[in-house]
Each structure stands twice: as structure tokens, then as C-alpha cells.
Amino acid sequence: MCGFVGFVNQKDVPTDTINNMADRIKHRGPDDEAYFSDENVSMGFRRLSIIDLAHGGQPMKNGDGSKVLTFNGEIYNYKDIRKELQDLGYEFKTDVDSEVLIHGYDAWGPDLLQKLRGMFAFVIYDSKTNEVFGARDHFGIKPLYYYDDGKAFLWASEIKAFLEHPNFNKQLNVDLLPIHLSFEFIPSRETMFKNVYKLLPGQYFLHKDGKTETHRYFKFNYDHIDNTQTVEEDSKKIEKLVDDSVKAHMIADVEVGSFLSSGIDSSYVLNEAAKLKPIQSFSIGFHHSKYSELGWSTEFAKAIKQKNTPIYMDGDDYFDILPTMMYYMDEPLSNPAAVQLYYLTKRTSESVKVALSGEGADEFFGGYNTYLEAIPFERYQKFVPGFVRKGLASVARKLPRFHGKRFLIRGAQPLSERYYRVNYVYNYDDRNRVLKDPSINTDSGAYTKHIFDDVKGKDEMTQMQYFDINTWLPYDILHKADRMSMANSLEVRVPLVDKEVAAFASTMPVNTRITPEETKISLRTAAERHMPKENALKEKLGFPSPIASWINDPKYHERIVSAFHSDTAQKYFNVAELDRLLEEHAGGKSNMQKLFTVYTFILWYQIYFPEDTSEKTVELVRRTQI
């Protein structure tokens, strides 16, 4: 597990630039560093040693030295690929998966990607063709960014590395602010920095002669759903898949731990890992029991005879960490659970270098209660003609608030506009009120409609899951898992976000994923055969926190008010509307997510664009060492 940086060489770039870029992401790899440069490219590498600790240094060359690799991640089937390459005559000097990548690309080119099972981002420079090849894993577990303004071409595991390059022109992509306010992230290849792009999950890029092309080698789909499958059959298949995936994800030459919440996903992963070897788990919570899952997690660990380390945090911890968290996040992300995750990984990294986590189960197996919303809307659309639904929606909009008003309005909308993730934080009207310049507002539904178009004709639950797998999972869940863990030099592995697990999940009919009575029904059925029933059937909480009440606490409220009246807020937001939202929240209406999204954006902006030179902003910059 590592971090890497690189760029195509240009005149007048100082020789220490590559070192400075790598130093900027030292947290991703504190164990070792190394560099490669020739007349065409410069590459830097920071290593967190997990497998074959004494070997496997990077940048790594192929047999004749013509290709150079930097790699971040783990290839879980590397030994099988290694055997295939040995049969082709390739010789290996180490037992690391990175050597499989460099020889595999030498043998098969981009077709190597079809063989890989794991989490990865890697870049290979071919000195013979003067071509740079970069690839990212199937679901976006590991990050890869590139900067391309038509003149400079840079790449890195994290955007912040670009700040050290003299030809990086740092600009806010202000047109995307409404999109961020809608989704809490940017659900596309674009980022909040102009000309900085994410390589999307399942893609690779080729850069040559100043031009960059991207190609897709994998895309999750629901083209092979088998409606004959039953819950019993699917649960048995899931048992085998989870067992196999957890075994694969346990490979390491260092101690592996596991995160543990009260939910089924992390509990099931820990339960299967504990069958292989004793494993320490780590749980985050608050002293206030209403918001803490520690009681459940502690009891479960005790039931399976594994050590659990409870970790507590309070409001001071939460708000003090926020600026640092936003620095490591690279882009603004306003999921309140990210703060707990940062604190959890910080404490976990004091004991282990690798931790398993349960991300992905909700998206692949149907774990969100909101998916059940499809049932009444599909019935409404089936029995009420479209022109009638539109007429009722038009009338409802003109009437005062009444029970059912929102349903009638949304019932006339296509799923691409109605699905709650599309206007997750601020809807279109909300954005018009909160933006300083409403003219930049845009239709968030149109921005992601193409994702729903991919599964046009499928049932609505399937469309929702597909949308989440292609947006919420990579841009929120996996993004924060990678940034918060690697900020603390901890490798997090996600056995349920796995190529083989996903392949099977794509064949499951709706009724074996979720029913009106139970979410993740097949996964829960599988888990129930291996762990206590109360844990297998435990409802999802999703990292609860007392942030909503903390916003009204005077000492935290003051920080938010100060941010809302800063130069940054005055530049981008309608401050009167922010004050109104705060006042409304204090009066009992929960505006937590709206307030938190703007507050974290302001913190992020003041760190990465420190135009506001007030004393508090200078302190933010100092603390994050930017």
C-alpha cells in the first residue's frame, strides 16, 4: 500500500519537484521512498510495506529496463498470475504483487487488467514508446488523479501532490459548486480543481505526444439477472464468496485488524476473518449512548472470543479534527461520518498496519431502506397515467403543505430526478437561495441522468442500486475510506467490494436482495448461519453522531457562525440564508446536512485557497501544514 506521483518533464522544472510532490503524500507511505527520472518523465514513490517487507521497492523496472512501474494497492490473485507469467518465461526477483504488474503489462499490455482481482491504481512508463499508462481498479477503491491543461501532464495518488509542481495552475472549478451542494461530492471525472480529473473506476489512460485518452476495461451491469434464483440459493453462494474473499484479503506479512460497528457488514467480515486467525477489532463511538454503537460491537467481539478496542470521541475531538480531515480529503466531502472514520483509523494505526472493513454490502446486496421507496412509486406509475400524475403534481405545488404533497410532486418525476441521492443535500430551489450567484445553479438530475439511462428498463430498485454503485460507493464511501485511512498510514481492505462478489451480486433478482420486510435479505440469511441472529438482523445505523445537537452548542456554534461570515462565505454564499438555516436548526428543524456541507466546504476552501488572511484562516493553514 503506497502513494505515487509523476509528471511528463518540461523545461525549467526544478529537479527537486518530484521529491517535493512525493513528500506531500508521505502519509501514504512512510516506510520508504524512491525516484526515477529520464529525459521524458519523472516518477516518485512512497511505500507502506505490507507484503515481502524486505523487497519490492518501487519504481520497479521490467526485465530489460524499458518499462517503469509505480503501484498502490493489493492484487489478491497475484500468485496465480505469477505462475502464468513464469510459464511464459518471465523470471521473478521478489514475491511482491507489483512485479506481477510490470511483467504482466510487458506480456499482455492493457489486457492484463482483465486478469486482476484486487484494489489498485498504477502507472507504467514505457521508455521505448514514450507512453504513460495508468489504470484504476474495478470499483475505485484506490485513487488516481491526473492534471492535464494541454501543456502540463501530472499524475498522483492525491491531488495535493500537484501543489508542489510549478506548472500546476490551481483554480477552483466554481461551476461545480452547485453539483457539490447537491450530492456532497462530484459524481463524474471532474473535480473541484480545474483541469484535474479522476481516472474513473474500471478505466485506464494512455498519454503520449501531449494527448491523453481514457478507455474503459470494466463496467458493472445488471445484464444477467437470474429471476429463478431464491434467497436460500443466493445466501449459500454468498457464504462461499464472502469466505473466499475474506481469505484473499487476509494476505499480509504484518498484523491485520478489522473495523467493527454494530451492523451486519463489519460483523460478518470480522466473524469470517476470526476463523482464520485471532484478529483484533476496533470500534468508534461517543460517550453518549444514544449515538454509540460500542455496546453492540463490544458484545459481538466477546461472543466470538476476539479482542475489541473501543475508541471514544467527543465534540472537541470532532470539530478540532475537521480542518485536518478536509486537507487529507483533497476535495470537499461533507459526510459527517468521515470525521469518526479519521479518528478510528488514527487510533487503529497505532496497533496494526492493515484493517478490514465492511463497505460495499449495502450497494451490492440492497441494504438501504430508501430502496423500498420504489414500491409505492412503481405502483403509482403503473395505475395512474402520466398526464394525470403531471396534473396532480401541478396542483399540489400551488397548494399549502398537506400530507401527500411531496409524493404527488415526486410521482410525476422520472427516477433520475426523484431519487433522493440526486438532490441529497440541497435541491434546486435550495441552491438558488444559498448561492451568492444563483446563475451558476444547474440541474443536478441532468448531470447524472446518463447513469440511469444505462439501466433503463430495469426495475427502480435495481436502478437505485446501480446509481449508488456508480456514484455513492466510489465518490463517498470508498473515497473517505481511502483518504482517512491513508492519512494515518493505515491500509483498509474491503472484502465485500470485490470483483467476484460483485459478479454474483449482478445476477441476483430484486426479491433476493431486498423485500418490504428486510434489507440485504440473502446476505443476512448467509450471516445468520455463522453468527448470532440479533447481529445478523440488526438494522443499519450508519455511523450515527450527535453533530446535529453539537451545532447548537455555543462553543461549536460560534465556529460555524464565524465561518459563515468569513470572506469565503461572502464570496460564494448568501450569508443571510446561512444565518436563516442556522436559526431554523436552533428552532428544532434539522438542517444539519445543509449546514455541515457549507461549513466543510468553507474549511476546505480556506485550506486550499487561502485568500482569506484572517487570523483563524492562517491558523487552519498552519495546522494542516499546507
C-alpha positions in Angstrom: 0.0 0.0 0.0 1.6 3.2 -1.1 1.3 6.5 -2.9 2.9 7.7 -6.1 3.4 10.9 -8.2 4.8 11.7 -11.6 4.9 14.1 -14.5 6.0 14.5 -18.1 9.2 16.5 -18.0 9.2 20.2 -19.0 11.9 22.8 -19.2 12.7 24.8 -16.1 11.1 22.5 -13.6 13.4 22.2 -10.6 14.9 18.8 -10.1 13.6 18.5 -6.5 10.0 18.9 -7.7 9.4 15.2 -7.8 10.7 14.8 -4.3 8.5 17.6 -3.0 5.4 16.0 -4.6 6.2 12.7 -3.0 6.8 14.3 0.4 3.4 15.9 0.2 1.8 12.4 0.3 4.4 10.9 2.7 1.5 9.8 4.9 0.6 7.2 2.3 4.0 5.6 2.5 6.2 6.5 5.5 8.4 3.3 5.2 10.4 4.0 2.1 10.8 6.4 -0.9 12.4 6.2 -4.3 12.5 8.0 -7.6 13.0 7.6 -11.3 13.8 10.2 -13.9 14.9 10.3 -17.5 14.6 12.9 -20.3 10.9 12.2 -20.6 9.3 11.6 -17.2 9.9 11.8 -13.5 8.3 9.4 -11.1 8.2 9.2 -7.3 7.1 6.6 -4.8 6.2 6.3 -1.1 5.9 2.8 0.4 3.8 1.4 3.2 5.3 -2.1 3.5 2.7 -4.9 3.7 4.0 -7.9 1.7 7.6 -9.0 1.3 8.8 -6.2 3.5 12.5 -6.5 2.6 11.9 -6.3 -1.2 9.5 -4.8 -3.7 10.9 -1.3 -3.8 9.5 1.0 -6.5 9.7 2.5 -9.0 10.2 -1.0 -10.4 11.5 -1.9 -13.9 10.8 -4.8 -16.1 13.4 -7.3 -17.4 15.1 -5.1 -20.0 14.6 -1.9 -18.0 12.3 -0.3 -20.7 9.2 -0.1 -18.5 8.9 1.5 -15.1 6.1 0.9 -12.6 4.6 2.7 -9.6 1.7 0.9 -7.9 -0.7 1.5 -5.0 -2.8 -1.4 -3.7 -3.0 -5.1 -3.4 -3.5 -7.8 -6.1 -5.1 -10.7 -4.3 -4.7 -13.3 -7.1 -1.1 -12.2 -7.9 0.3 -15.7 -7.2 -1.9 -17.3 -9.9 -0.9 -14.6 -12.4 2.8 -15.0 -11.4 2.6 -18.7 -12.3 1.1 -17.9 -15.7 3.9 -15.5 -16.4 6.6 -17.9 -15.2 5.1 -20.4 -17.7 5.7 -17.7 -20.4 9.4 -17.5 -19.4 9.3 -14.4 -17.1 11.7 -14.5 -14.1 10.8 -13.0 -10.7 13.2 -11.5 -8.2 10.7 -10.8 -5.4 7.4 -12.2 -4.0 5.5 -8.9 -4.4 2.4 -8.3 -6.5 4.0 -5.2 -8.1 6.4 -7.4 -10.0 3.4 -9.3 -11.5 2.1 -6.0 -12.8 5.2 -4.9 -14.6 5.8 -8.3 -16.2 2.1 -8.7 -16.9 1.9 -5.4 -18.7 5.0 -6.4 -20.6 3.3 -9.6 -21.7 -0.3 -8.5 -22.3 -0.5 -4.8 -22.3 -3.9 -3.4 -21.1 -5.4 -6.9 -21.3 -3.6 -7.5 -18.0 -6.4 -5.6 -16.3 -8.9 -8.4 -17.2 -6.9 -10.8 -15.1 -6.6 -8.7 -11.9 -8.5 -9.2 -8.7 -7.8 -6.6 -6.1 -7.7 -2.9 -5.3 -5.2 -0.9 -7.3 -4.0 2.2 -9.1 -0.8 2.0 -11.0 1.2 3.9 -13.7 3.7 2.4 -16.1 6.1 4.4 -18.2 7.3 2.8 -21.5 10.6 4.4 -22.5 10.6 2.7 -25.9 7.2 4.2 -27.0 7.4 7.3 -24.6 3.9 6.4 -23.4 2.4 6.7 -19.9 -0.2 4.1 -19.0 -2.3 4.4 -15.8 -5.1 2.2 -14.5 -7.6 2.1 -11.6 -9.4 -0.9 -10.1 -12.9 -2.0 -11.0 -14.8 -0.1 -8.3 -12.5 2.8 -7.4 -11.1 1.6 -4.1 -7.7 3.2 -4.8 -7.4 6.7 -6.2 -5.6 8.0 -9.3 -5.8 11.7 -10.4 -4.2 13.5 -13.4 -3.8 17.1 -14.3 -4.0 17.9 -18.0 -4.2 21.6 -19.2 -2.9 20.9 -22.7 0.6 21.9 -21.6 1.5 20.1 -18.4 0.6 16.5 -17.6 0.9 15.3 -14.0 -0.4 12.3 -12.1 -0.7 11.3 -8.4 -2.5 9.3 -5.8 -3.7 12.5 -4.2 -4.4 16.0 -5.7 -2.4 17.8 -3.0 0.8 16.5 -4.6 0.2 18.8 -7.6 0.6 21.8 -5.4 4.3 21.3 -5.4 4.6 21.5 -9.2 5.4 24.9 -10.6 3.3 24.4 -13.7 0.2 23.4 -11.8 -2.3 26.2 -12.2 -4.5 25.9 -9.2 -8.1 27.2 -9.9 -11.4 26.5 -8.3 -13.9 24.8 -10.6 -16.6 27.1 -9.4 -19.2 25.8 -11.9 -19.2 22.5 -9.9 -20.2 24.2 -6.6 -23.9 23.6 -7.2 -23.2 19.9 -8.0 -21.2 19.6 -4.8 -24.1 21.2 -2.8 -26.5 18.7 -4.4 -24.5 15.4 -4.0 -21.8 16.3 -1.4 -19.3 15.1 -3.9 -18.7 15.4 -7.7 -20.2 12.3 -9.4 -18.1 12.4 -12.5 -14.4 12.5 -13.7 -14.3 16.2 -12.9 -13.0 17.6 -9.6 -13.3 21.0 -7.7 -9.9 21.9 -9.3 -9.9 22.9 -12.9 -8.1 20.5 -15.3 -7.7 17.9 -12.5 -9.5 14.7 -13.3 -10.2 11.4 -11.6 -9.5 8.3 -13.5 -12.8 6.6 -13.2 -13.3 3.1 -11.7 -12.6 0.4 -14.3 -10.7 2.8 -16.6 -7.2 3.3 -17.8 -5.5 6.2 -19.5 -2.8 6.4 -22.2 -0.8 9.6 -22.5 1.5 10.1 -25.5 2.7 13.1 -27.5 0.8 15.5 -25.3 -2.5 13.8 -25.7 -4.5 11.8 -23.2 -7.0 9.1 -24.0 -9.2 7.2 -21.4 -10.6 3.7 -22.0 -13.0 1.6 -20.0 -12.0 -2.1 -19.3 -14.7 -2.9 -16.8 -18.2 -1.7 -16.1 -20.6 -3.2 -13.6 -24.0 -4.1 -15.1 -27.2 -6.0 -14.4 -27.4 -7.6 -17.8 -27.5 -11.2 -16.4 -30.1 -11.2 -13.6 -31.4 -14.7 -13.0 -35.0 -14.4 -11.8 -35.1 -18.1 -10.9 -32.7 -17.7 -8.0 -34.1 -18.0 -4.5 -33.0 -16.4 -1.2 -31.8 -19.8 0.1 -29.7 -20.5 -3.1 -28.2 -17.0 -3.1 -27.4 -17.0 0.6 -25.4 -20.2 0.1 -23.5 -18.7 -2.8 -22.8 -15.5 -0.7 -21.4 -17.7 2.1 -18.8 -19.2 -0.2 -18.0 -15.8 -1.8 -17.5 -14.0 1.5 -15.4 -16.8 2.9 -13.2 -16.8 -0.2 -12.9 -13.0 -0.4 -12.0 -12.6 3.3 -9.3 -15.3 3.0 -7.8 -13.4 0.0 -7.9 -10.1 1.8 -6.1 -11.5 4.8 -2.8 -12.0 2.9 -0.2 -9.9 4.6 3.2 -10.0 6.3 2.0 -7.7 9.0 -0.8 -8.0 11.5 -4.3 -7.5 10.1 -7.1 -6.0 12.2 -10.7 -5.2 11.5 -13.2 -2.3 12.0 -16.3 -3.3 13.9 -19.6 -1.4 14.1 -22.9 -2.8 15.3 -24.0 -3.6 11.8 -24.0 -6.9 9.9 -21.4 -6.0 7.3 -18.4 -5.4 9.5 -19.6 -8.1 11.9 -19.8 -10.7 9.2 -16.4 -9.8 7.8 -14.8 -10.0 11.3 -16.5 -13.3 12.0 -15.1 -14.9 8.9 -11.6 -13.4 9.5 -11.6 -14.7 13.0 -12.0 -18.3 11.7 -8.6 -17.9 10.0 -6.6 -16.4 12.9 -7.1 -14.3 16.0 -7.9 -10.7 14.9 -8.2 -7.5 16.9 -11.2 -5.3 16.1 -11.6 -1.5 16.6 -14.8 0.4 17.2 -15.6 4.1 17.4 -18.3 5.7 19.5 -19.4 8.5 21.7 -19.8 8.7 25.5 -23.5 9.5 24.9 -25.1 6.0 24.4 -27.8 7.4 22.1 -25.2 7.9 19.4 -22.8 5.0 20.2 -22.7 1.5 18.8 -20.0 0.4 21.2 -22.3 -1.7 23.3 -23.2 -3.9 20.4 -19.7 -4.2 18.9 -18.1 -5.0 22.3 -20.7 -7.7 23.0 -20.3 -9.2 19.5 -16.5 -9.4 19.7 -16.8 -11.0 23.1 -19.3 -13.6 21.7 -16.8 -14.7 19.0 -13.9 -14.5 21.5 -11.9 -11.8 19.8 -10.3 -8.7 21.3 -12.1 -5.4 20.7 -10.7 -2.0 21.3 -13.4 0.7 21.9 -12.4 4.2 20.9 -14.3 7.2 22.2 -14.5 10.7 20.8 -16.3 13.9 21.9 -17.3 17.2 20.3 -13.9 18.8 20.8 -12.3 15.9 19.0 -14.8 16.1 16.2 -14.5 19.9 15.5 -10.8 20.1 16.1 -10.2 17.3 13.5 -12.4 18.8 10.8 -9.8 21.1 9.2 -7.1 18.4 9.1 -9.7 16.0 7.7 -10.6 18.4 4.9 -7.0 18.7 4.0 -6.5 15.0 3.6 -9.8 14.6 1.8 -8.4 16.5 -1.2 -11.9 17.6 -2.3 -14.7 18.8 -0.1 -16.8 15.9 1.1 -19.5 16.6 3.7 -20.3 13.1 5.0 -20.3 13.6 8.8 -19.1 10.0 9.3 -15.8 10.9 7.7 -14.7 12.5 11.0 -15.3 9.4 13.0 -13.5 7.4 10.4 -10.4 9.6 10.6 -10.4 9.2 14.4 -11.0 5.5 14.1 -8.1 5.0 11.6 -5.8 7.2 13.6 -6.2 5.0 16.7 -6.3 1.8 14.8 -3.0 2.6 13.1 -1.3 2.6 16.5 -1.8 -1.2 16.7 -2.0 -2.6 13.1 -1.0 -1.6 9.6 -4.0 -3.2 7.8 -7.7 -3.3 8.7 -10.6 -5.0 7.1 -13.9 -3.1 6.7 -17.4 -3.9 5.6 -18.0 -1.2 2.8 -20.0 -2.2 -0.3 -22.6 -4.6 1.1 -25.4 -2.1 1.1 -24.8 -1.1 -2.5 -24.4 -4.7 -3.9 -26.9 -6.6 -1.7 -29.6 -3.9 -1.2 -29.0 -2.5 2.3 -30.5 1.0 2.2 -34.1 1.4 3.3 -34.6 4.1 0.7 -34.7 1.4 -2.0 -38.1 0.4 -0.6 -39.4 3.7 -1.9 -39.6 2.1 -5.3 -42.6 0.0 -4.3 -45.2 2.8 -3.8 -43.9 4.9 -6.8 -43.9 1.9 -9.2 -47.5 1.1 -8.2 -48.5 4.8 -8.6 -46.9 4.9 -12.1 -48.5 1.7 -13.1 -52.1 2.6 -12.2 -52.1 6.4 -12.8 -51.5 7.7 -16.3 -48.6 10.1 -16.8 -50.7 13.1 -17.8 -52.8 12.7 -14.6 -49.7 12.5 -12.4 -48.4 15.7 -14.0 -51.7 17.4 -13.4 -51.8 16.4 -9.8 -48.2 17.5 -9.3 -49.0 20.9 -10.8 -52.0 21.4 -8.5 -50.0 20.1 -5.4 -47.2 22.7 -6.0 -49.8 25.5 -5.7 -51.4 24.3 -2.5 -50.2 24.9 1.0 -48.4 22.0 2.7 -50.6 18.9 3.2 -50.0 15.2 3.8 -49.0 13.6 0.5 -48.0 16.8 -1.3 -44.3 15.7 -1.7 -45.4 12.2 -3.0 -47.7 13.8 -5.7 -44.9 16.1 -6.9 -42.3 13.4 -7.0 -44.7 10.9 -8.6 -44.6 13.0 -11.8 -40.8 12.9 -12.0 -38.6 10.3 -13.6 -36.3 8.4 -11.2 -33.3 10.3 -12.5 -34.8 13.4 -10.9 -36.7 11.9 -8.0 -34.1 9.6 -6.4 -33.1 11.2 -3.2 -29.3 10.9 -3.8 -29.6 13.3 -6.8 -30.6 16.3 -4.5 -29.1 14.7 -1.4 -28.3 17.9 0.4 -29.7 21.0 -1.4 -32.4 20.8 -4.1 -32.5 23.2 -7.0 -34.6 25.8 -5.1 -32.4 25.5 -2.0 -29.3 26.1 -4.1 -30.9 29.2 -5.6 -31.3 30.6 -2.1 -28.0 29.7 -0.7 -25.6 30.5 -3.6 -24.3 34.1 -3.8 -24.5 33.8 -7.6 -27.7 31.7 -8.4 -26.9 32.0 -12.2 -24.3 29.2 -11.8 -27.0 26.8 -10.5 -27.6 23.8 -12.6 -29.9 20.7 -13.0 -28.2 18.0 -10.9 -30.6 15.4 -12.3 -29.4 16.2 -15.8 -25.8 15.9 -14.6 -26.2 12.2 -13.7 -29.1 11.2 -16.0 -26.8 9.1 -18.2 -26.2 6.7 -15.2 -29.9 5.9 -15.0 -30.0 5.6 -18.8 -27.5 2.7 -18.5 -30.2 0.7 -16.7 -33.3 2.0 -18.5 -36.0 -0.7 -18.4 -34.8 -2.3 -15.2 -36.9 -2.0 -12.0 -36.5 1.0 -9.9 -34.7 -0.8 -7.0 -32.1 -2.1 -9.4 -31.7 1.4 -10.9 -31.2 2.9 -7.5 -28.5 0.3 -6.6 -26.8 0.8 -10.0 -26.7 4.5 -9.3 -25.2 4.1 -5.9 -22.6 1.6 -7.1 -21.5 4.2 -9.7 -21.6 7.3 -7.5 -22.2 6.9 -3.8 -19.8 4.0 -3.5 -16.7 5.3 -5.3 -17.1 9.1 -4.6 -18.2 8.9 -1.0 -17.8 5.5 0.8 -14.5 4.4 -0.8 -13.1 7.9 -1.2 -13.4 8.7 2.5 -12.2 5.2 3.5 -9.0 5.6 1.4 -8.2 9.2 2.4 -9.0 8.9 6.1 -7.0 5.6 6.5 -4.0 6.6 4.4 -3.9 9.9 6.2 -2.9 7.8 9.2 -0.7 5.3 7.2 -3.3 2.5 7.6 -4.3 0.2 4.7 -8.0 -0.5 4.7 -9.3 -3.6 2.7 -12.9 -4.1 1.7 -13.6 -7.8 1.1 -17.2 -7.1 0.0 -16.1 -4.7 -2.7 -14.6 -7.5 -4.7 -14.7 -8.5 -8.4 -16.1 -11.9 -7.7 -18.6 -10.8 -5.1 -19.9 -8.1 -7.4 -20.1 -10.5 -10.4 -22.5 -12.7 -8.4 -24.5 -9.7 -7.0 -25.2 -8.5 -10.5 -27.2 -11.8 -11.2 -29.4 -11.5 -8.1 -33.1 -10.8 -8.7 -34.7 -8.0 -6.6 -36.5 -10.3 -4.3 -33.3 -12.0 -3.1 -31.7 -8.6 -2.4 -34.4 -6.7 -0.6 -38.1 -7.3 0.4 -40.6 -4.9 2.1 -39.7 -6.6 5.4 -36.0 -7.0 5.1 -33.0 -5.3 3.5 -30.0 -7.4 2.4 -32.1 -10.5 2.9 -29.7 -13.0 1.2 -26.7 -11.6 2.9 -28.4 -11.6 6.3 -29.5 -15.2 5.7 -26.0 -16.2 5.0 -24.6 -14.4 8.0 -27.3 -15.8 10.3 -25.8 -19.3 9.7 -22.5 -18.1 11.2 -23.2 -15.5 13.8 -25.8 -14.6 16.4 -29.2 -13.9 14.9 -29.6 -10.5 16.6 -26.4 -9.3 14.9 -27.3 -10.7 11.5 -30.7 -9.0 11.6 -29.5 -5.7 13.2 -30.9 -2.7 11.4 -28.4 -0.3 9.8 -27.4 2.8 11.8 -24.6 4.2 9.6 -22.1 5.8 11.9 -24.5 7.9 14.0 -23.2 11.1 15.6 -24.5 13.9 17.8 -23.4 16.5 15.2 -27.0 17.9 14.9 -27.1 18.8 18.6 -23.4 20.0 18.6 -24.2 22.6 16.0 -26.4 24.3 18.7 -23.7 24.0 21.4 -22.3 27.6 21.9 -18.6 26.7 21.5 -19.2 24.9 18.2 -21.9 27.1 17.0 -19.5 30.1 17.3 -17.0 28.3 14.9 -19.8 27.8 12.4 -21.1 31.3 12.6 -17.5 32.6 12.2 -17.1 30.5 9.0 -20.4 31.6 7.7 -19.3 35.3 8.0 -15.8 34.8 6.6 -14.5 36.2 3.3 -15.0 32.8 1.7 -18.7 32.7 2.7 -19.3 36.2 1.5 -17.7 35.3 -1.8 -19.8 32.2 -2.6 -22.9 32.1 -0.4 -25.9 34.2 0.6 -24.9 34.8 4.2 -28.4 35.8 5.2 -29.7 32.4 4.0 -26.9 30.6 6.0 -28.0 32.6 9.1 -31.6 31.6 8.5 -30.7 27.9 8.2 -28.8 28.1 11.5 -31.7 29.9 13.2 -34.1 27.3 11.8 -31.9 24.5 13.1 -31.8 26.0 16.5 -35.6 26.2 16.5 -35.9 22.4 16.0 -35.8 21.8 12.3 -32.8 19.7 11.4 -30.7 21.4 8.8 -27.6 19.5 9.9 -26.5 18.2 6.5 -27.1 21.6 4.7 -25.1 23.4 7.4 -22.3 20.8 7.6 -21.9 20.8 3.8 -21.4 24.6 3.6 -19.2 24.6 6.7 -16.9 21.9 5.5 -16.6 23.5 2.0 -15.5 26.8 3.6 -12.9 24.9 5.7 -11.6 23.1 2.6 -11.5 26.3 0.6 -9.7 28.2 3.2 -7.0 25.5 3.3 -6.5 25.0 -0.4 -7.3 28.6 -1.5 -6.1 30.7 1.5 -7.2 34.1 0.2 -8.8 35.0 3.5 -5.8 36.1 5.6 -7.8 36.4 8.8 -6.1 35.0 11.9 -8.4 32.0 12.0 -7.7 31.1 8.4 -3.9 31.4 8.9 -4.3 29.0 11.9 -6.1 26.5 9.7 -3.4 26.6 7.1 -0.7 26.2 9.8 -2.4 23.2 11.4 -2.7 21.4 8.1 0.9 22.3 7.1 -0.2 23.1 3.6 
